[in-house]
Every structure is written in structure tokens, then in C-alpha cells.
Amino acid sequence: MECLEAMASGLYSEVFAVVVSLINRALKSSQHSMGSLLIVDTPGFQNPRLAKRESGTTFEDLCHNYTQERLQSLFYQRTFVQELERYKEENIELAIEDTEPTASLSVAVIDQTSSHALVRTVRTDEARGLLWLMEEEALQPGGSAETLLGRLFSYYGPAEGESKGHTFLLRSEKENHFLLGHSHGTDWVEYDACGWLTYAKQNPASTNAMNLLQDSQKKIISSLFTSRAGGAVVLSGSVAGFEGVSNMSLRRATSMRKTFSTGVAAIKKKSLCIQIKLQVDALLDTLRRSRIHFVHCILPKADALKALSGSLFKGGESEAQGESGDPGLMQLDVALLRAQIRGSKLLDALRIYRQGYPDHMVFSEFRRRFDVLAPHLTKKHGRNYIVKDEKRAVEELLESLDLEKSSYHMGLSRLFFRAGILAKLEEQRDEQTKRNLTLFQASCRGYLARQAFKKRKV
């Protein structure tokens, strides 16, 4: 059974990597793209308790929840922490204090790395995360789920008398089960660690999947995988875009080099557990260099998805109920809603959005973009005049605009606006541009009419 599962896993990894490669090749253009769209779609935390299942959560669900936790930390870092740091750099005082940690402590329980770059293969007293401990215990003769959890609780477990409010890792009453508090301790998930060490062991059957696909009697299949024989596969391909043909292809990007340099030994020996962390690190690094738009989906109650899917198959029965639909969908689990909102830090992001200055623009960019709203300044200085003091020029421009003093704030290098102010200025700019174009067209038509009249007169 282990060989069969390993072969299925190897086939899936190789086929998925080739599919991703084909998709990227089809979308690739000879021209450099001016913009791209990356959608990271995660349906929230996987918790069997919400589905009213008593079984423990699997290792696959742990990987999913770990990725979700990292994405939530990125949201908090981008929308709250970075905004506070920008205000401090621009000497803008805001009555908001950062009292929460930037990353959930449950992330460290899973992926805290060793202080050394190489993967540790011996048992030490140095605290490391679950993924690294699985790698070590899988190589030990007496390694088991019991020894794995014993070491994990020795590093991150609660002290005597501690409860959920003080720790993010608790023991379960069931054997080889443990509780992990995701989303800053608001969503506790029970995991079943039985058999998890098999995920850290490299089964030779999985490595034979490539040879099996290359030797396929169907030319369509064998031709797809023949080109991949030359390079060593670095990643398993479970993250789209990281199919990885060689180490050099990964190191071309500067942002990737730092991500993968700390786990070179793990990649060389194909450590599946460490690859999970490296792939999520690479994904997060790509997102940090992007302009991100976060969309949060809130689950109104534990069985909302089940009720929704049931109402879709009722057909005429739903129409007979009128516009209200299934009355069960209107019932809300207030405790569940509060836990999701509190754990995702939406209130912190909303608070800094309302009290702060979410829109900002560099002085020179603001002056060039909105000087059309002050034509008298253009006539006074001329279109191509040299600006020696951008801040003073912006102040002069703001004096001519009908804006309240409380709606904006002058920083050291940029101008900050309250929510919605910059959008109104954009609308005024568009209207003024339309009027200018209309006047220009009228002037052109008048000039052509005068020229035609002169020709007829001659």
C-alpha cells in the first residue's frame, strides 16, 4: 500500500508540474507584460469540528491551514503594520498602537527553522517547527508519532496551568492527537498525527514515476516527459509556477535566491516536508512584490455551505419560498462570525483605514497629475517651468483646490489623503480634461472654418 501511494503521489507531482509548465508556456509572450494577475484562492481553515466530524484533521489539511495562516499574516503585515511604519517615517502621528504580533505563533509551531542553514538530522534541544521535526524523526530508528509530539510539546507546549488563552498548542485526550490554535487562537483545530512520518520519508516508488512516464508506450505521454529528463526536479510542483527544471532557473530571480538558500540541503535530498515551507515562502515572496487586493469570505455558520448546496438542488421548491430562499441560510452563528473577524484582523485594518490616510502620492507625481485643476498656476509659471521645491509647489496647488485641512496631511516626501478624497480629485481631473478637450476641438473647428472662409473669399 505504501508503494502504491508513493507511486500515485509521484505520478501526480510529475503530471501536475508538466501541466503547469504547459500553461505557463501557452501564456508566455515575447513582449514583457506590463501587468499580471495572480489569484490565490483558499477556502479558509479546514476544521472537521465545523463539519461536525469527530475525526482528526489530516496532514494535507495542516498544509492547507498553514498556507492560510501565512496569507493572513501577510494581510495584517500589509494593511496594518506597514501603514504604521509609513506614518512613522513621514512623521505623521496617529492614535493607533500596534499591540498584536505581526505573525501568529501557530506558524512558528509548524515551520520555525533551525539556526543553521543545513537540515538537522539529530535530536537536539534547539526548538524547531513540526515540519523540521518530522524530517528528523523520520530518519531516527525509533521515530514515531509519539516521539514527534513529545518533542513538539517540549518546545511549544503549555507550561503547567496554562490554558488556550496563553498558548497555541494543547494536548488532546485522544492518542497521538493535538490541538493547534490557528488565526491567533480563535480557530482551534484537532490534528491526528498517526502516520505523518511517512510523509517525510522518500519512497523509491515515487522517484520511479518519471521513468515510468518517459517509457510510456503512448508517444503523447512519453514526449511530454522526455524533455524533463535532463534536469533534476527541485520542487514537487504543488505550487503553480514553481515546476523547477534546475537550481539555476530558480536562482535567476533575486527574490527566489534568498528563499531557497536556507534549505539547499533539504532540496538536494528531496525533503518533502521542508519543500512545503519553501514553496509557501516563494509564494509569499511573489505576493509581497505585487499590488495585492485581499478578498475575505466569512462563513455565516458552520453548516452554511451544506445548506447552500442543498437549496441549489431544490429547484421549484426554492422559488415557491419567494426571494427569501432557504430560511436556514439567514441564521447566523454570532460566535463563529466574531471568531473569524477577530482572527483575520479585519477590524484593525478597518480602524487604520478610517482613522488614517489610506491614499498617498509622492509630491512630484501629485503636482504633475493634478495641476490641470489649477490653470491659473500654469499660466503664472508656464507649462515647462522648473520646480525647485516640490513641497512648496504642492502647497500652492492645494490652496487653489477646495479641500478641507483635515482631509489631507503633508508628509516628508508624499501627500496623504483620507479615504475617498483622492477619488474625488480624480473625478474632477477627468471632468476638467473633458472640458479642455471640448474647448480644443471647438478651437480646431473654428480655425478650419476661418480657413475655409478665406479660401472662398479669395
Secondary structure, DSSP 8 states (H G I E B T S, - for coil): -HHHHHHHHHHHHHHHHHHHHHHHHHH--SS--S-------------TTTTT--S-B-HHHHHHHHHHHHHHHHHHIIIIIHHHHHHHHTT---S----S-SS-HHHHHHH---SSSS---S--SS---HHHHHHHHHHSTT--HHHHHHHHHHHHS--TT--TTT-SEEE-SSTTEEEEEHHHHTEEEEEE-TTGGGGGS--HHHHTHHHHHHT-SSHHHHHHHHTTSSS---S-S-STT---S-HHHHHTSHHHHHHHHTTHHHHHTT-HHHHHHHHHHHHHHHHHTS---------SSTTHHHHHHHHHT-THHHHHTGGG--GGGG---HHHHHHHHHHHTHHHHHHHHHHS--EEEEHHHHHHHHGGG-HHHHHHH-TT---S-HHHHHHHHHHHS---GGGEEE-SSEEEE-TTHHHHHHHHHHHHHHHHHHHHHHHHHHHHHHHHHHHHH-
